[in-house]
Amino acid sequence: MDRRSDNGPTKAITGTVRGRVQGVSFRYSMQQAAVGLNVNGWVRNLPDRSVAFHAEGQAAAVDALVRWAHSGPALASVDEVDATRAEVAGLTTFEILS
C-alpha cells in the first residue's frame, strides 16, 4: 500500500531472495544499503537458505533497495527475487532478525 508523507509517497515491499544468499553477509549488506537509502524494515534468514525482507520508505528508495537485492553483496549469487507490495507498518529502523 502507498501512503503519502511529507517527503512524498511511502511504499512497502515484502520479498524473498533465493540463491547463495546465506553465509555471504547478505543480511548485513542489505541493512547497510537500506540505511544508506533511508529505508526501514527488516531482513532475516529462512530455513530453506533463502532470505526474507520487508522494506518501507520513499518509493524510489524502496525500489532501489529491491534492485540492490537482485545482485546483493560481492559473494552472493542471487537466482531470484520475489517482491510484492505490502502494508506500510511505520517501522523506524532496519533490523537484522534472527
Gaussian input, Z-matrix of N, CA and C with variables (Angstrom, degrees):
# hf/3-21g

backbone

0 1
 N
 C     1     B1
 C     2     B2     1     A1
 N     3     B3     2     A2     1     D1
 C     4     B4     3     A3     2     D2
 C     5     B5     4     A4     3     D3
 N     6     B6     5     A5     4     D4
 C     7     B7     6     A6     5     D5
 C     8     B8     7     A7     6     D6
 N     9     B9     8     A8     7     D7
 C    10    B10     9     A9     8     D8
 C    11    B11    10    A10     9     D9
 N    12    B12    11    A11    10    D10
 C    13    B13    12    A12    11    D11
 C    14    B14    13    A13    12    D12
 N    15    B15    14    A14    13    D13
 C    16    B16    15    A15    14    D14
 C    17    B17    16    A16    15    D15
 N    18    B18    17    A17    16    D16
 C    19    B19    18    A18    17    D17
 C    20    B20    19    A19    18    D18
 N    21    B21    20    A20    19    D19
 C    22    B22    21    A21    20    D20
 C    23    B23    22    A22    21    D21
 N    24    B24    23    A23    22    D22
 C    25    B25    24    A24    23    D23
 C    26    B26    25    A25    24    D24
 N    27    B27    26    A26    25    D25
 C    28    B28    27    A27    26    D26
 C    29    B29    28    A28    27    D27
 N    30    B30    29    A29    28    D28
 C    31    B31    30    A30    29    D29
 C    32    B32    31    A31    30    D30
 N    33    B33    32    A32    31    D31
 C    34    B34    33    A33    32    D32
 C    35    B35    34    A34    33    D33
 N    36    B36    35    A35    34    D34
 C    37    B37    36    A36    35    D35
 C    38    B38    37    A37    36    D36
 N    39    B39    38    A38    37    D37
 C    40    B40    39    A39    38    D38
 C    41    B41    40    A40    39    D39
 N    42    B42    41    A41    40    D40
 C    43    B43    42    A42    41    D41
 C    44    B44    43    A43    42    D42
 N    45    B45    44    A44    43    D43
 C    46    B46    45    A45    44    D44
 C    47    B47    46    A46    45    D45
 N    48    B48    47    A47    46    D46
 C    49    B49    48    A48    47    D47
 C    50    B50    49    A49    48    D48
 N    51    B51    50    A50    49    D49
 C    52    B52    51    A51    50    D50
 C    53    B53    52    A52    51    D51
 N    54    B54    53    A53    52    D52
 C    55    B55    54    A54    53    D53
 C    56    B56    55    A55    54    D54
 N    57    B57    56    A56    55    D55
 C    58    B58    57    A57    56    D56
 C    59    B59    58    A58    57    D57
 N    60    B60    59    A59    58    D58
 C    61    B61    60    A60    59    D59
 C    62    B62    61    A61    60    D60
 N    63    B63    62    A62    61    D61
 C    64    B64    63    A63    62    D62
 C    65    B65    64    A64    63    D63
 N    66    B66    65    A65    64    D64
 C    67    B67    66    A66    65    D65
 C    68    B68    67    A67    66    D66
 N    69    B69    68    A68    67    D67
 C    70    B70    69    A69    68    D68
 C    71    B71    70    A70    69    D69
 N    72    B72    71    A71    70    D70
 C    73    B73    72    A72    71    D71
 C    74    B74    73    A73    72    D72
 N    75    B75    74    A74    73    D73
 C    76    B76    75    A75    74    D74
 C    77    B77    76    A76    75    D75
 N    78    B78    77    A77    76    D76
 C    79    B79    78    A78    77    D77
 C    80    B80    79    A79    78    D78
 N    81    B81    80    A80    79    D79
 C    82    B82    81    A81    80    D80
 C    83    B83    82    A82    81    D81
 N    84    B84    83    A83    82    D82
 C    85    B85    84    A84    83    D83
 C    86    B86    85    A85    84    D84
 N    87    B87    86    A86    85    D85
 C    88    B88    87    A87    86    D86
 C    89    B89    88    A88    87    D87
 N    90    B90    89    A89    88    D88
 C    91    B91    90    A90    89    D89
 C    92    B92    91    A91    90    D90
 N    93    B93    92    A92    91    D91
 C    94    B94    93    A93    92    D92
 C    95    B95    94    A94    93    D93
 N    96    B96    95    A95    94    D94
 C    97    B97    96    A96    95    D95
 C    98    B98    97    A97    96    D96
 N    99    B99    98    A98    97    D97
 C   100   B100    99    A99    98    D98
 C   101   B101   100   A100    99    D99
 N   102   B102   101   A101   100   D100
 C   103   B103   102   A102   101   D101
 C   104   B104   103   A103   102   D102
 N   105   B105   104   A104   103   D103
 C   106   B106   105   A105   104   D104
 C   107   B107   106   A106   105   D105
 N   108   B108   107   A107   106   D106
 C   109   B109   108   A108   107   D107
 C   110   B110   109   A109   108   D108
 N   111   B111   110   A110   109   D109
 C   112   B112   111   A111   110   D110
 C   113   B113   112   A112   111   D111
 N   114   B114   113   A113   112   D112
 C   115   B115   114   A114   113   D113
 C   116   B116   115   A115   114   D114
 N   117   B117   116   A116   115   D115
 C   118   B118   117   A117   116   D116
 C   119   B119   118   A118   117   D117
 N   120   B120   119   A119   118   D118
 C   121   B121   120   A120   119   D119
 C   122   B122   121   A121   120   D120
 N   123   B123   122   A122   121   D121
 C   124   B124   123   A123   122   D122
 C   125   B125   124   A124   123   D123
 N   126   B126   125   A125   124   D124
 C   127   B127   126   A126   125   D125
 C   128   B128   127   A127   126   D126
 N   129   B129   128   A128   127   D127
 C   130   B130   129   A129   128   D128
 C   131   B131   130   A130   129   D129
 N   132   B132   131   A131   130   D130
 C   133   B133   132   A132   131   D131
 C   134   B134   133   A133   132   D132
 N   135   B135   134   A134   133   D133
 C   136   B136   135   A135   134   D134
 C   137   B137   136   A136   135   D135
 N   138   B138   137   A137   136   D136
 C   139   B139   138   A138   137   D137
 C   140   B140   139   A139   138   D138
 N   141   B141   140   A140   139   D139
 C   142   B142   141   A141   140   D140
 C   143   B143   142   A142   141   D141
 N   144   B144   143   A143   142   D142
 C   145   B145   144   A144   143   D143
 C   146   B146   145   A145   144   D144
 N   147   B147   146   A146   145   D145
 C   148   B148   147   A147   146   D146
 C   149   B149   148   A148   147   D147
 N   150   B150   149   A149   148   D148
 C   151   B151   150   A150   149   D149
 C   152   B152   151   A151   150   D150
 N   153   B153   152   A152   151   D151
 C   154   B154   153   A153   152   D152
 C   155   B155   154   A154   153   D153
 N   156   B156   155   A155   154   D154
 C   157   B157   156   A156   155   D155
 C   158   B158   157   A157   156   D156
 N   159   B159   158   A158   157   D157
 C   160   B160   159   A159   158   D158
 C   161   B161   160   A160   159   D159
 N   162   B162   161   A161   160   D160
 C   163   B163   162   A162   161   D161
 C   164   B164   163   A163   162   D162
 N   165   B165   164   A164   163   D163
 C   166   B166   165   A165   164   D164
 C   167   B167   166   A166   165   D165
 N   168   B168   167   A167   166   D166
 C   169   B169   168   A168   167   D167
 C   170   B170   169   A169   168   D168
 N   171   B171   170   A170   169   D169
 C   172   B172   171   A171   170   D170
 C   173   B173   172   A172   171   D171
 N   174   B174   173   A173   172   D172
 C   175   B175   174   A174   173   D173
 C   176   B176   175   A175   174   D174
 N   177   B177   176   A176   175   D175
 C   178   B178   177   A177   176   D176
 C   179   B179   178   A178   177   D177
 N   180   B180   179   A179   178   D178
 C   181   B181   180   A180   179   D179
 C   182   B182   181   A181   180   D180
 N   183   B183   182   A182   181   D181
 C   184   B184   183   A183   182   D182
 C   185   B185   184   A184   183   D183
 N   186   B186   185   A185   184   D184
 C   187   B187   186   A186   185   D185
 C   188   B188   187   A187   186   D186
 N   189   B189   188   A188   187   D187
 C   190   B190   189   A189   188   D188
 C   191   B191   190   A190   189   D189
 N   192   B192   191   A191   190   D190
 C   193   B193   192   A192   191   D191
 C   194   B194   193   A193   192   D192
 N   195   B195   194   A194   193   D193
 C   196   B196   195   A195   194   D194
 C   197   B197   196   A196   195   D195
 N   198   B198   197   A197   196   D196
 C   199   B199   198   A198   197   D197
 C   200   B200   199   A199   198   D198
 N   201   B201   200   A200   199   D199
 C   202   B202   201   A201   200   D200
 C   203   B203   202   A202   201   D201
 N   204   B204   203   A203   202   D202
 C   205   B205   204   A204   203   D203
 C   206   B206   205   A205   204   D204
 N   207   B207   206   A206   205   D205
 C   208   B208   207   A207   206   D206
 C   209   B209   208   A208   207   D207
 N   210   B210   209   A209   208   D208
 C   211   B211   210   A210   209   D209
 C   212   B212   211   A211   210   D210
 N   213   B213   212   A212   211   D211
 C   214   B214   213   A213   212   D212
 C   215   B215   214   A214   213   D213
 N   216   B216   215   A215   214   D214
 C   217   B217   216   A216   215   D215
 C   218   B218   217   A217   216   D216
 N   219   B219   218   A218   217   D217
 C   220   B220   219   A219   218   D218
 C   221   B221   220   A220   219   D219
 N   222   B222   221   A221   220   D220
 C   223   B223   222   A222   221   D221
 C   224   B224   223   A223   222   D222
 N   225   B225   224   A224   223   D223
 C   226   B226   225   A225   224   D224
 C   227   B227   226   A226   225   D225
 N   228   B228   227   A227   226   D226
 C   229   B229   228   A228   227   D227
 C   230   B230   229   A229   228   D228
 N   231   B231   230   A230   229   D229
 C   232   B232   231   A231   230   D230
 C   233   B233   232   A232   231   D231
 N   234   B234   233   A233   232   D232
 C   235   B235   234   A234   233   D233
 C   236   B236   235   A235   234   D234
 N   237   B237   236   A236   235   D235
 C   238   B238   237   A237   236   D236
 C   239   B239   238   A238   237   D237
 N   240   B240   239   A239   238   D238
 C   241   B241   240   A240   239   D239
 C   242   B242   241   A241   240   D240
 N   243   B243   242   A242   241   D241
 C   244   B244   243   A243   242   D242
 C   245   B245   244   A244   243   D243
 N   246   B246   245   A245   244   D244
 C   247   B247   246   A246   245   D245
 C   248   B248   247   A247   246   D246
 N   249   B249   248   A248   247   D247
 C   250   B250   249   A249   248   D248
 C   251   B251   250   A250   249   D249
 N   252   B252   251   A251   250   D250
 C   253   B253   252   A252   251   D251
 C   254   B254   253   A253   252   D252
 N   255   B255   254   A254   253   D253
 C   256   B256   255   A255   254   D254
 C   257   B257   256   A256   255   D255
 N   258   B258   257   A257   256   D256
 C   259   B259   258   A258   257   D257
 C   260   B260   259   A259   258   D258
 N   261   B261   260   A260   259   D259
 C   262   B262   261   A261   260   D260
 C   263   B263   262   A262   261   D261
 N   264   B264   263   A263   262   D262
 C   265   B265   264   A264   263   D263
 C   266   B266   265   A265   264   D264
 N   267   B267   266   A266   265   D265
 C   268   B268   267   A267   266   D266
 C   269   B269   268   A268   267   D267
 N   270   B270   269   A269   268   D268
 C   271   B271   270   A270   269   D269
 C   272   B272   271   A271   270   D270
 N   273   B273   272   A272   271   D271
 C   274   B274   273   A273   272   D272
 C   275   B275   274   A274   273   D273
 N   276   B276   275   A275   274   D274
 C   277   B277   276   A276   275   D275
 C   278   B278   277   A277   276   D276
 N   279   B279   278   A278   277   D277
 C   280   B280   279   A279   278   D278
 C   281   B281   280   A280   279   D279
 N   282   B282   281   A281   280   D280
 C   283   B283   282   A282   281   D281
 C   284   B284   283   A283   282   D282
 N   285   B285   284   A284   283   D283
 C   286   B286   285   A285   284   D284
 C   287   B287   286   A286   285   D285
 N   288   B288   287   A287   286   D286
 C   289   B289   288   A288   287   D287
 C   290   B290   289   A289   288   D288
 N   291   B291   290   A290   289   D289
 C   292   B292   291   A291   290   D290
 C   293   B293   292   A292   291   D291

   B1=1.4460
   B2=1.5219
   B3=1.3073
   B4=1.4553
   B5=1.5230
   B6=1.3009
   B7=1.4541
   B8=1.5124
   B9=1.3144
   B10=1.4420
   B11=1.5187
   B12=1.3445
   B13=1.4573
   B14=1.5146
   B15=1.3094
   B16=1.4573
   B17=1.5190
   B18=1.3115
   B19=1.4589
   B20=1.5252
   B21=1.3245
   B22=1.4523
   B23=1.5079
   B24=1.3184
   B25=1.4573
   B26=1.5207
   B27=1.3221
   B28=1.4523
   B29=1.5205
   B30=1.3259
   B31=1.4579
   B32=1.5169
   B33=1.3224
   B34=1.4629
   B35=1.5226
   B36=1.3202
   B37=1.4643
   B38=1.5288
   B39=1.3180
   B40=1.4569
   B41=1.5164
   B42=1.3369
   B43=1.4531
   B44=1.5104
   B45=1.3246
   B46=1.4549
   B47=1.5168
   B48=1.3276
   B49=1.4624
   B50=1.5231
   B51=1.3318
   B52=1.4678
   B53=1.5184
   B54=1.3270
   B55=1.4601
   B56=1.5169
   B57=1.3275
   B58=1.4688
   B59=1.5229
   B60=1.3374
   B61=1.4606
   B62=1.5274
   B63=1.3318
   B64=1.4605
   B65=1.5217
   B66=1.3315
   B67=1.4597
   B68=1.5147
   B69=1.3454
   B70=1.4711
   B71=1.5306
   B72=1.3326
   B73=1.4747
   B74=1.5247
   B75=1.3332
   B76=1.4622
   B77=1.5230
   B78=1.3400
   B79=1.4692
   B80=1.5213
   B81=1.3242
   B82=1.4640
   B83=1.5275
   B84=1.3236
   B85=1.4646
   B86=1.5207
   B87=1.3385
   B88=1.4618
   B89=1.5204
   B90=1.3287
   B91=1.4588
   B92=1.5236
   B93=1.3184
   B94=1.4606
   B95=1.5239
   B96=1.3325
   B97=1.4666
   B98=1.5278
   B99=1.3307
   B100=1.4608
   B101=1.5234
   B102=1.3242
   B103=1.4649
   B104=1.5287
   B105=1.3310
   B106=1.4589
   B107=1.5188
   B108=1.3213
   B109=1.4673
   B110=1.5289
   B111=1.3341
   B112=1.4634
   B113=1.5358
   B114=1.3293
   B115=1.4631
   B116=1.5242
   B117=1.3202
   B118=1.4583
   B119=1.5209
   B120=1.3372
   B121=1.4570
   B122=1.5048
   B123=1.3310
   B124=1.4614
   B125=1.5184
   B126=1.3346
   B127=1.4634
   B128=1.5221
   B129=1.3494
   B130=1.4669
   B131=1.5266
   B132=1.3340
   B133=1.4612
   B134=1.5226
   B135=1.3278
   B136=1.4596
   B137=1.5249
   B138=1.3301
   B139=1.4726
   B140=1.5295
   B141=1.3318
   B142=1.4698
   B143=1.5286
   B144=1.3334
   B145=1.4735
   B146=1.5271
   B147=1.3265
   B148=1.4566
   B149=1.5279
   B150=1.3182
   B151=1.4588
   B152=1.5275
   B153=1.3298
   B154=1.4597
   B155=1.5200
   B156=1.3416
   B157=1.4640
   B158=1.5185
   B159=1.3236
   B160=1.4619
   B161=1.5171
   B162=1.3215
   B163=1.4653
   B164=1.5188
   B165=1.3322
   B166=1.4595
   B167=1.5147
   B168=1.3154
   B169=1.4569
   B170=1.5124
   B171=1.3258
   B172=1.4625
   B173=1.5209
   B174=1.3163
   B175=1.4645
   B176=1.5239
   B177=1.3262
   B178=1.4694
   B179=1.5241
   B180=1.3295
   B181=1.4655
   B182=1.5279
   B183=1.3166
   B184=1.4684
   B185=1.5233
   B186=1.3299
   B187=1.4665
   B188=1.5254
   B189=1.3326
   B190=1.4675
   B191=1.5282
   B192=1.3246
   B193=1.4649
   B194=1.5315
   B195=1.3173
   B196=1.4694
   B197=1.5286
   B198=1.3344
   B199=1.4736
   B200=1.5225
   B201=1.3420
   B202=1.4642
   B203=1.5296
   B204=1.3434
   B205=1.4698
   B206=1.5235
   B207=1.3172
   B208=1.4679
   B209=1.5254
   B210=1.3282
   B211=1.4732
   B212=1.5173
   B213=1.3347
   B214=1.4559
   B215=1.5138
   B216=1.3400
   B217=1.4631
   B218=1.5282
   B219=1.3134
   B220=1.4713
   B221=1.5228
   B222=1.3219
   B223=1.4619
   B224=1.5273
   B225=1.3232
   B226=1.4641
   B227=1.5225
   B228=1.3132
   B229=1.4617
   B230=1.5255
   B231=1.3239
   B232=1.4600
   B233=1.5249
   B234=1.3312
   B235=1.4609
   B236=1.5186
   B237=1.3386
   B238=1.4607
   B239=1.5215
   B240=1.3237
   B241=1.4633
   B242=1.5246
   B243=1.3189
   B244=1.4656
   B245=1.5214
   B246=1.3207
   B247=1.4599
   B248=1.5240
   B249=1.3292
   B250=1.4566
   B251=1.5204
   B252=1.3311
   B253=1.4585
   B254=1.5204
   B255=1.3096
   B256=1.4615
   B257=1.5227
   B258=1.3008
   B259=1.4589
   B260=1.5275
   B261=1.3083
   B262=1.4597
   B263=1.5262
   B264=1.3368
   B265=1.4695
   B266=1.5274
   B267=1.3234
   B268=1.4553
   B269=1.5161
   B270=1.3266
   B271=1.4676
   B272=1.5272
   B273=1.3285
   B274=1.4672
   B275=1.5201
   B276=1.3371
   B277=1.4630
   B278=1.5228
   B279=1.3318
   B280=1.4620
   B281=1.5171
   B282=1.3308
   B283=1.4592
   B284=1.5211
   B285=1.3257
   B286=1.4569
   B287=1.5227
   B288=1.3224
   B289=1.4591
   B290=1.5183
   B291=1.3378
   B292=1.4689
   B293=1.5061
   A1=108.48
   A2=116.94
   A3=121.76
   A4=109.00
   A5=114.98
   A6=122.26
   A7=106.36
   A8=116.93
   A9=119.51
   A10=107.64
   A11=115.76
   A12=121.00
   A13=107.29
   A14=116.94
   A15=120.56
   A16=111.52
   A17=117.54
   A18=122.00
   A19=112.62
   A20=118.01
   A21=120.49
   A22=111.59
   A23=116.00
   A24=119.71
   A25=112.43
   A26=115.44
   A27=122.19
   A28=107.91
   A29=115.11
   A30=121.56
   A31=108.60
   A32=116.41
   A33=121.14
   A34=109.35
   A35=115.02
   A36=123.40
   A37=107.82
   A38=116.75
   A39=122.21
   A40=106.88
   A41=116.24
   A42=117.83
   A43=113.97
   A44=113.99
   A45=123.32
   A46=108.18
   A47=115.96
   A48=122.26
   A49=107.15
   A50=115.62
   A51=120.90
   A52=110.15
   A53=114.73
   A54=122.20
   A55=108.27
   A56=116.25
   A57=119.64
   A58=106.38
   A59=115.47
   A60=120.96
   A61=113.18
   A62=117.96
   A63=120.66
   A64=108.42
   A65=115.56
   A66=120.68
   A67=113.26
   A68=117.03
   A69=121.32
   A70=111.25
   A71=116.97
   A72=123.79
   A73=112.92
   A74=117.27
   A75=119.92
   A76=111.41
   A77=117.08
   A78=119.64
   A79=111.41
   A80=117.21
   A81=120.72
   A82=110.13
   A83=116.69
   A84=120.44
   A85=111.41
   A86=117.10
   A87=119.46
   A88=110.30
   A89=116.88
   A90=119.90
   A91=110.32
   A92=117.44
   A93=120.94
   A94=111.15
   A95=117.32
   A96=120.96
   A97=110.31
   A98=116.96
   A99=121.10
   A100=111.37
   A101=116.74
   A102=120.51
   A103=109.74
   A104=116.77
   A105=120.61
   A106=113.34
   A107=116.63
   A108=121.88
   A109=112.73
   A110=117.01
   A111=122.71
   A112=111.26
   A113=115.12
   A114=122.61
   A115=108.13
   A116=116.78
   A117=122.24
   A118=109.91
   A119=116.09
   A120=120.14
   A121=111.73
   A122=115.89
   A123=121.02
   A124=109.47
   A125=114.59
   A126=122.65
   A127=107.30
   A128=116.58
   A129=119.41
   A130=110.00
   A131=114.95
   A132=121.36
   A133=109.25
   A134=115.62
   A135=121.78
   A136=109.65
   A137=117.62
   A138=120.37
   A139=114.07
   A140=118.23
   A141=120.32
   A142=112.91
   A143=116.96
   A144=124.69
   A145=112.96
   A146=117.44
   A147=120.88
   A148=108.33
   A149=116.30
   A150=122.44
   A151=107.83
   A152=116.56
   A153=122.24
   A154=108.75
   A155=115.61
   A156=119.41
   A157=110.77
   A158=115.01
   A159=123.78
   A160=105.35
   A161=116.24
   A162=120.79
   A163=109.14
   A164=116.13
   A165=119.97
   A166=110.51
   A167=114.97
   A168=121.81
   A169=109.83
   A170=115.87
   A171=120.55
   A172=109.28
   A173=117.90
   A174=121.86
   A175=111.87
   A176=117.66
   A177=120.44
   A178=111.27
   A179=117.12
   A180=120.77
   A181=110.74
   A182=117.38
   A183=120.76
   A184=109.53
   A185=116.68
   A186=120.21
   A187=111.09
   A188=116.88
   A189=120.72
   A190=110.70
   A191=118.17
   A192=120.76
   A193=110.60
   A194=117.47
   A195=120.01
   A196=109.73
   A197=117.63
   A198=119.96
   A199=110.53
   A200=117.54
   A201=121.58
   A202=109.65
   A203=117.47
   A204=121.56
   A205=112.11
   A206=118.32
   A207=120.98
   A208=112.57
   A209=117.43
   A210=119.69
   A211=111.37
   A212=117.88
   A213=121.50
   A214=112.31
   A215=117.30
   A216=121.07
   A217=110.86
   A218=115.56
   A219=121.86
   A220=113.74
   A221=118.98
   A222=121.32
   A223=113.79
   A224=117.28
   A225=120.53
   A226=110.64
   A227=114.45
   A228=122.01
   A229=106.32
   A230=116.12
   A231=121.62
   A232=109.59
   A233=115.28
   A234=121.21
   A235=111.98
   A236=116.24
   A237=119.64
   A238=110.08
   A239=115.84
   A240=122.27
   A241=107.18
   A242=116.38
   A243=122.08
   A244=106.60
   A245=117.18
   A246=121.03
   A247=109.04
   A248=116.05
   A249=121.24
   A250=109.83
   A251=115.95
   A252=120.80
   A253=109.40
   A254=115.58
   A255=121.76
   A256=109.09
   A257=115.75
   A258=121.32
   A259=109.60
   A260=116.56
   A261=121.39
   A262=107.47
   A263=116.07
   A264=121.22
   A265=112.90
   A266=117.59
   A267=120.20
   A268=113.52
   A269=117.23
   A270=121.03
   A271=109.97
   A272=116.32
   A273=120.20
   A274=113.52
   A275=117.77
   A276=122.18
   A277=108.13
   A278=116.73
   A279=121.30
   A280=106.71
   A281=116.31
   A282=122.65
   A283=112.48
   A284=115.59
   A285=122.17
   A286=106.51
   A287=116.91
   A288=121.70
   A289=109.65
   A290=115.66
   A291=118.94
   A292=110.76
   D1=141.79
   D2=175.76
   D3=-98.17
   D4=145.44
   D5=171.13
   D6=-131.23
   D7=163.94
   D8=175.84
   D9=-109.16
   D10=132.69
   D11=175.56
   D12=-115.97
   D13=-178.89
   D14=177.42
   D15=-61.91
   D16=-23.48
   D17=-177.82
   D18=-101.89
   D19=14.80
   D20=179.14
   D21=110.89
   D22=-170.95
   D23=-175.98
   D24=-65.98
   D25=143.27
   D26=175.83
   D27=-108.52
   D28=137.64
   D29=-175.47
   D30=-131.47
   D31=149.12
   D32=175.31
   D33=-130.08
   D34=139.85
   D35=179.39
   D36=-133.33
   D37=137.63
   D38=168.82
   D39=-116.68
   D40=136.02
   D41=-175.82
   D42=-149.12
   D43=171.70
   D44=176.34
   D45=-132.14
   D46=134.84
   D47=178.83
   D48=-113.71
   D49=127.67
   D50=-178.93
   D51=-118.14
   D52=152.75
   D53=-178.38
   D54=131.97
   D55=-152.07
   D56=174.60
   D57=-89.10
   D58=86.60
   D59=-173.40
   D60=-124.86
   D61=-0.14
   D62=172.95
   D63=-110.72
   D64=143.48
   D65=-179.23
   D66=79.90
   D67=14.06
   D68=-178.98
   D69=-128.44
   D70=21.29
   D71=-179.73
   D72=64.44
   D73=28.16
   D74=-179.43
   D75=-62.49
   D76=-48.32
   D77=-177.02
   D78=-62.14
   D79=-47.47
   D80=179.63
   D81=-61.17
   D82=-44.62
   D83=-178.63
   D84=-65.48
   D85=-37.75
   D86=177.61
   D87=-66.56
   D88=-39.59
   D89=177.38
   D90=-60.51
   D91=-44.90
   D92=179.60
   D93=-63.49
   D94=-42.12
   D95=177.67
   D96=-62.95
   D97=-42.65
   D98=-179.66
   D99=-63.79
   D100=-44.86
   D101=179.06
   D102=-60.52
   D103=-42.67
   D104=178.40
   D105=-63.03
   D106=-28.43
   D107=179.53
   D108=-94.27
   D109=-1.23
   D110=-176.74
   D111=61.77
   D112=42.52
   D113=177.87
   D114=-107.56
   D115=136.50
   D116=178.61
   D117=-105.35
   D118=159.62
   D119=178.31
   D120=150.45
   D121=-144.57
   D122=-178.53
   D123=-156.50
   D124=163.77
   D125=175.39
   D126=-144.62
   D127=142.83
   D128=179.95
   D129=-153.67
   D130=152.47
   D131=173.84
   D132=-76.74
   D133=146.63
   D134=175.14
   D135=-111.63
   D136=156.20
   D137=-177.93
   D138=-58.60
   D139=-26.13
   D140=-178.71
   D141=-83.98
   D142=13.20
   D143=177.86
   D144=76.53
   D145=11.43
   D146=173.49
   D147=-95.24
   D148=177.61
   D149=179.18
   D150=-126.41
   D151=131.53
   D152=176.61
   D153=-104.79
   D154=149.35
   D155=177.85
   D156=-148.39
   D157=156.81
   D158=170.53
   D159=-131.22
   D160=130.48
   D161=-178.57
   D162=-134.02
   D163=137.56
   D164=177.35
   D165=-146.24
   D166=148.06
   D167=-178.62
   D168=156.93
   D169=-156.93
   D170=176.51
   D171=-54.16
   D172=136.63
   D173=-175.74
   D174=-54.49
   D175=-45.57
   D176=-178.52
   D177=-64.50
   D178=-36.40
   D179=-179.48
   D180=-71.10
   D181=-40.91
   D182=177.85
   D183=-63.82
   D184=-43.48
   D185=177.43
   D186=-60.41
   D187=-39.02
   D188=178.71
   D189=-64.88
   D190=-38.44
   D191=178.60
   D192=-67.19
   D193=-39.16
   D194=177.14
   D195=-64.39
   D196=-40.33
   D197=175.31
   D198=-61.33
   D199=-41.93
   D200=177.89
   D201=-58.96
   D202=-40.48
   D203=-177.61
   D204=-61.04
   D205=-24.91
   D206=179.45
   D207=-68.12
   D208=-19.44
   D209=176.47
   D210=-117.74
   D211=-38.35
   D212=178.98
   D213=66.33
   D214=-163.83
   D215=-179.97
   D216=-72.82
   D217=169.52
   D218=-172.95
   D219=-55.43
   D220=-38.68
   D221=-175.91
   D222=-83.45
   D223=-7.94
   D224=-179.59
   D225=-79.66
   D226=155.64
   D227=172.38
   D228=-133.01
   D229=97.02
   D230=-174.75
   D231=-85.45
   D232=125.08
   D233=176.90
   D234=-94.44
   D235=-34.70
   D236=-172.63
   D237=-159.02
   D238=142.00
   D239=171.59
   D240=-126.49
   D241=117.88
   D242=173.32
   D243=-102.63
   D244=120.13
   D245=-179.31
   D246=-131.99
   D247=131.87
   D248=179.58
   D249=-131.22
   D250=152.70
   D251=177.58
   D252=-62.36
   D253=147.15
   D254=-179.23
   D255=-139.48
   D256=169.59
   D257=175.35
   D258=-73.65
   D259=140.08
   D260=174.15
   D261=-72.67
   D262=122.80
   D263=-175.89
   D264=-96.05
   D265=-9.47
   D266=-179.27
   D267=76.84
   D268=28.31
   D269=179.29
   D270=-66.84
   D271=152.02
   D272=-175.56
   D273=-117.57
   D274=-1.73
   D275=178.49
   D276=-142.22
   D277=173.19
   D278=171.78
   D279=-118.47
   D280=113.23
   D281=-171.85
   D282=-110.45
   D283=149.36
   D284=169.00
   D285=-93.72
   D286=117.33
   D287=179.52
   D288=-96.51
   D289=151.04
   D290=178.36
   D291=-97.43

